[in-house]
């Protein structure tokens, strides 16, 4: 087995990227945290977020970047950054957001999350002098500690839609 490689995502990664996103979301929030999403809401969210067409559209979005970690042709993790879309009154044009950082359950502990986070934050800092933003589920204390260690502070909250279900999210900002 070879060492994982981190590289920019490509359009031909879309199907595998969507499958990884779907699986990681379920492993993290449904199995891991036990959020009792109604099946119809969960499926609507997963389809809208991780089916092939939405994934291809997100990969092509102007101003966005994606990186994947792969080993032997299998995607293990990914990160996505781009223009900030978080609903905060101080958010302005030119602000950037870490939109997603997902690591497959089977790849946790390999340092891929840290490597992707560093890569994304470095890219964001290089591409704006404006604040950096992250949205994180209110119940994910581990992620909140990780982001706090990187200088992010909680500056707000909002409801993140998973179908008709609403997750309480914290808005974090640095700068």
N, C-alpha and C positions, 0 to 999 in steps of 0.2 A: 504494500500500500504506500502510495507516494504522499508527500506533505501537501496540505491544502495550499492553493494558489488564490490570491485575491486579484481580481481584474475588473475592468469596466464591463457592465452587462451589455449584451448585444440583443438585437431583436430576436435572433434564433433561440435565446434563453427564455423567451416569454412563457412557453408552456411549463417548463420546469420551474421557473420563478413563481408562477401562479400556483402550482402544486405545492411548492415549499411554503409559500405564504399562507395558503389554506391550511395545510397541516400544522404549521407552527402556531397559527392563531388558535386553532382548536386545542392543541397540546398545552398552550400557555393559559388561555383564558377559560376554556371549558373544563378540560381535564385538570390542569394545574391549580387554577384559582377557584374552580367550581362555580363560575357564573352561570346561572340557570336560564340562558337565553332560550326563548321559545324557538322551536325548530324552524318555523317559517321565517322568523326574523334572522336567525343565524344563517340559514341558507340564502336568503336574499342578500345579506351582507357579503357572504363569501363569494357568491356569484358576481356581484357588482364590483368587488374588490380584486378577485383573483382569477376570473375566467380569462380566456385567451384574449379576447378583444379589449376588455378594459386594461389588461396588463400591457398589451402592445401600445395602446393609447398613452398610458402613463410613461412607458419607456421613451416615447417620442415627444413628451411634453417639453416645450422650450424652457430653458433655464434650469432643468432638472438633471441630476446625475444619479446613476445607479452603479453600485459595485456588487459583485458576487464573490463568494468564496466557494471554490470547487475542489474536489479531489476525485481523480480518476473519472472525470465526466459527470460526477454527481454534485449538484448544488447543495451546499451545506448551510449557507447564511447569505444575507444580503442587507444592504443599507441603501437608503434613498434620501436625497436632500434636494431642496429647491426653494422656490419662492414661498415665503411664509403664508399659510392659509389659516392660521389660528385666529379665533375671534377675540381679539384683545384691543381695547381702545387706543393703546399706544403703538400698535403695529403699523408699520409704514411700508410703502413701496421700497424695495431694496433690501428688506429684512429677509433672512434665510431661515429655513426650518429643517431640522432633521425629521423627516416624515416617517420613516420606518427603519427599524433595526431589528431584524429577526434572525435568530440562530436556531437551527433544527435541534430538537431535544438530543438526538444522537451525537451532535457536534459540540454540545456545551462543554466547557472546560478546556477547549483547545486554544483559547485566546482569540478566537475569530471575532467575537463581539467587540472586544477591546480594540483590536486592529481596525475593524470597520468603523468604529466610533471615532478613533483617532483620524483616520483617513477623511471621514465626512466632516469633522470639525475643522481640520486643516483646510479642506476645500472651501468650506463656508467662510472661514476667516480670510482666505485669500481673495474671495469674490465679493466681499462686502465689508464696509467699515461700520455697518449698521448692526443692531443687536441680532443675536442668534436665538432661535426659539425651538422648543421641544414640547410636545404634548405627551403626557404619560398618564396611564390609568391610575386613579386615586388609590387603588389597593395594591399597587406594585411598589412596595417600599424598597425592594432591592434596586430597581431601576432608578428610583428617586435618589437613593444614596449615591449611586454611580454618577448620575448627572450633577448632583450637588458637589461631588468631589472634583468635577470638571468646571466648577464655577457657576452653575445654573441655580437660580433661585425661583421659588414659586411666586408668580405674580398674578395668578387668576385661576379660574375654574370655568368649565363649560360642560355641556352634555354632548357626548359623542354618540351619533346614531349607529346602532347595530340593528338594521331593520327598523322596526318601531320601538325597540328597546333603547334605553338611553344609559350609557356608561358615564359616570362622573369622571372627568379628566382634569388633571392639573395642567396649567400652562406654566412652563418654565422659561426663563430668559437669562441670557448672559450678555452683558454689555449695555 
